[in-house]
């Protein structure tokens, strides 16, 4: 049975256990890397973005008309001899299906893989009613025998090793199995399940597509069990979510271009099957299949009307949001979803399985955006995860203490900055003369000790601004600098590096003193009202400036200011004045240097330093800036060497690394191992948050590799006047 | 795309998913192929739903000569006893190396799902570039009120459910042989 943690304490205990499963970690870590590395081959010659946007637009257009499409589907399917039902919730779906079984004197039921049947816990219901139920998909059969739920939407038994499967099969067949030979294990399933196809009276399947204008089901499978399940028994029941309804074949074929590629890296699966009506079946009366299609609502119709969450219904269940998730790859699907797994699972669980099952897991998102980038239907998954967390908090009528404090502190910039200055005094005895704190006070607990922490600066950037500010005659560009908390209060030297670098480039720099935290930490904690208040303050702080651009050295601030500010006020009628003008001017450091200033190698003295690069999540995905920083490194004469998983999260995620330190530490470990594998002298990135995480981790492992912000290395490489 | 290039692409894509592709000039060659394959694999039976009367008779005689049994429809009673299925499919999709098979007849479904090896004959002329080229025809068939069961078949049945290791031949055929008929001018 599925045992999803109902509170954060129980959840953290489960996570700790999962992190101790060596097989799981190694297997999923490898999968995460290989899946992404294969992607260019899988998508060669395919316009992923173009097709993705078309599918998303098509789905959005169709979603308001689900019941209209249902009526159309029903009329066509009935003409071809099918009985069509609609179930309002899981219980009703299970009852309808059990009744079909009873009406047809069914004893043995075989099943092809269906996530919708997992959603309704159909097997439990049918078994309680006295039916023998056999799963026929290999992975589903394995987890059925083990009494588990799926740990991945496409590969349900991905959490198990061949040895675990071998032992399981040995107990089923009462024969010793050679676990090294996976081919032979697969043949065990082939042999053992054959009789079930011939003996069963009813077959249950799901469907990937329900085509309204012809009443056809489309099914995308690999093993061949689905075709047998829908052919051999005299009764076929398909359980289909209402969200699988599509207007026509064209929309189904469009999805078929991306679904197998995204799910398993196949151009197409072994079998794509189009079933229309009650086909010939010689074990049925009149040689005609008794066919029923049960459409499941279970909250979908309400979801389709929701202005924020409707896009979750675009999901085509490819499972890729789990494949690329750095957290999934550390803890596995049983700890990263309830029935539905991965980022989409963190969202759908609230709607299909209740807040109790979602309240802990929904907090476990680092907001690295990897799922959003890979999603074949362009669901803004990290955004919806935060919205879901907020909906859980609202439903429970609770505000966590952390959120109360966050709201109180962040809304008041002066108080917030006062606290940061106090922190400088408080940490003094811990840091001594070092710029890093290596031993945390005991109340932090051991699990936070995976990285050294930086000290709060004695002289925040804002205090130094008076001395640093310079007037440029007849400037070619006017910019305002958005520092963000990390640079202002921890790494002012990175801000100074920017100024050094810009000297002599004809750039007039301003620093509006009323700027405050970008607000991302509030959004991460689902404190939307605080996030909005802080956004208003920042927009106001920059409103008077004459800047062409607002430049920031922090990738996370950049993507939050540029994209999330618009999203925050998306549904509001009273948007802050100058919102769009503000977001339009936001630019990240690398893009400003490369695309606006167009710096070339003549400015740099060069250095042969072997340099590795870490692509911050919020730069490469959040801002979609990929080439600019790498090109800058080359322009500055540095010897840039690529590393594996360069665009995978470092595990920082702001408060995530404090909330889930053990997972953060594991993600960081893989990152640093990959960097050390190419043996560079420096590791460069363009986000102070990543610098904090990477530098702290390198220091902890006693590495000689220096970690620097790209502005610092460029300033160092600049020709001195 | 020119037709020879289309056939070439179809072959490459089908071979990439472990289908065994051969070009033939006459249907007799397909019958010979099915019999040789069955013998080589130690099989005893062949089914061939959907074959024309003339070819069926030829196949029956050749089977007898080779010591094999041609199982006659209906196939359900002998579903567990099928070694080779010889079928003539509706066409192919070059982009993915897929076969298109109308399997509304139960015998066609049983043959192509429960056989150990599936030998599928497609005419060269019925290979299309991609699913878009097929859309109109398939859509028309689906919009008829007649029940239908259409399959795109790509390679043999497969799984990666254990440790993501690819294993060929799960519940469906363990081998898919594709014979392209009339691809090269004689």
Contacts between the chains, C-beta under 8 A, distances in Angstrom:
chain1	res1	chain2	res2	distance
A	27	B	163	6.6
A	27	B	164	7.7
A	31	B	164	6.2
A	76	B	143	7.9
A	76	B	145	7.7
A	79	B	145	4.5
A	80	B	145	5.6
A	80	B	146	7.0
A	80	B	147	5.0
A	81	B	147	6.2
A	136	B	171	6.7
A	137	B	161	7.5
A	138	B	159	5.0
A	138	B	161	4.2
A	138	B	162	7.3
A	138	B	170	6.1
A	139	B	159	7.7
A	139	B	161	3.7
A	142	B	161	7.1
A	142	B	162	7.9
A	155	B	160	6.8
A	155	B	161	5.9
A	155	B	164	6.8
A	156	B	161	7.4
A	157	B	161	5.6
A	157	B	162	7.0
A	158	B	161	7.9
A	158	B	164	6.8
A	160	B	162	7.5
A	160	B	163	8.0
A	161	B	163	6.5
A	162	B	162	5.6
A	162	B	163	5.4
A	162	B	165	7.8
A	165	B	162	5.3
A	182	B	162	5.1
A	182	B	163	6.6
A	182	B	165	4.7
A	182	B	167	5.7
A	183	B	167	5.2
A	185	B	162	5.9
A	186	B	159	6.1
A	186	B	162	6.9
A	186	B	167	4.2
A	186	B	169	7.4
A	186	B	170	5.8
A	187	B	169	7.7
A	189	B	170	6.9
A	189	B	171	7.8
A	190	B	169	7.1
A	190	B	170	6.1
A	190	B	171	6.1
A	193	B	171	6.7
A	194	B	80	6.8
A	194	B	171	8.0
A	197	B	171	7.8
A	198	B	79	6.2
A	198	B	80	6.6
A	211	B	142	7.0
A	213	B	143	7.1
A	214	B	139	7.3
A	214	B	142	4.1
A	214	B	143	4.9
A	216	B	142	4.7
A	222	B	157	6.8
A	222	B	158	5.3
A	222	B	159	6.1
A	222	B	170	7.6
A	223	B	157	5.4
A	223	B	158	7.0
A	223	B	159	5.0
A	223	B	170	4.0
A	223	B	171	5.1
A	223	B	172	6.9
A	224	B	113	5.8
A	224	B	157	3.7
A	224	B	170	6.1
A	224	B	171	4.1
A	224	B	172	2.5
A	224	B	173	7.4
A	225	B	170	7.1
A	225	B	171	4.3
A	225	B	172	7.9
A	227	B	109	6.6
A	227	B	113	5.2
A	227	B	151	7.0
A	227	B	172	7.0
A	228	B	113	5.4
A	228	B	114	7.4
A	228	B	171	5.9
A	228	B	172	7.7
A	231	B	106	6.8
A	231	B	109	4.7
A	231	B	110	6.9
A	231	B	113	6.7
A	231	B	149	8.0
A	232	B	79	7.6
A	232	B	110	7.9
A	248	B	139	7.5
A	249	B	135	6.2
A	249	B	138	6.5
A	249	B	139	4.7
A	249	B	142	6.5
A	250	B	135	6.4
A	250	B	139	7.9
A	253	B	131	4.9
A	253	B	132	7.1
A	253	B	135	6.1
A	256	B	131	6.8
A	257	B	131	7.9
A	264	B	160	6.8
A	266	B	17	7.9
A	267	B	13	7.2
A	267	B	95	7.4
A	267	B	96	4.8
A	267	B	154	8.0
A	268	B	96	4.3
A	268	B	98	5.9
A	268	B	152	6.7
A	268	B	154	5.1
A	269	B	154	6.9
A	270	B	17	7.7
A	270	B	153	6.9
A	270	B	154	5.5
A	270	B	155	5.6
A	270	B	156	7.0
A	270	B	157	5.4
A	270	B	158	5.5
A	270	B	172	7.2
A	271	B	151	6.0
A	271	B	152	7.1
A	271	B	153	6.2
A	271	B	154	7.6
A	271	B	157	7.5
A	271	B	172	7.4
A	272	B	98	7.7
A	272	B	151	7.0
A	272	B	152	4.1
A	272	B	154	7.8
A	273	B	149	7.1
A	273	B	150	7.2
A	273	B	151	5.1
A	273	B	152	7.7
A	274	B	138	7.1
A	274	B	142	6.4
A	274	B	148	7.4
A	274	B	149	7.4
A	274	B	150	4.4
A	274	B	151	7.6
A	275	B	148	8.0
A	275	B	149	5.6
A	276	B	142	5.3
A	276	B	146	8.0
A	276	B	147	5.9
A	276	B	148	4.8
A	276	B	149	7.5
A	277	B	145	7.6
A	277	B	146	7.2
A	277	B	147	3.1
A	277	B	148	6.9
A	278	B	147	5.5
A	279	B	104	5.7
A	279	B	106	7.4
A	279	B	147	4.6
A	279	B	148	7.1
A	279	B	149	4.8
A	280	B	104	6.5
A	280	B	105	6.1
A	280	B	106	4.6
A	280	B	147	7.7
A	281	B	106	6.1
A	282	B	74	5.7
A	282	B	76	5.1
A	282	B	106	5.6
A	283	B	76	6.7
A	289	B	147	8.0
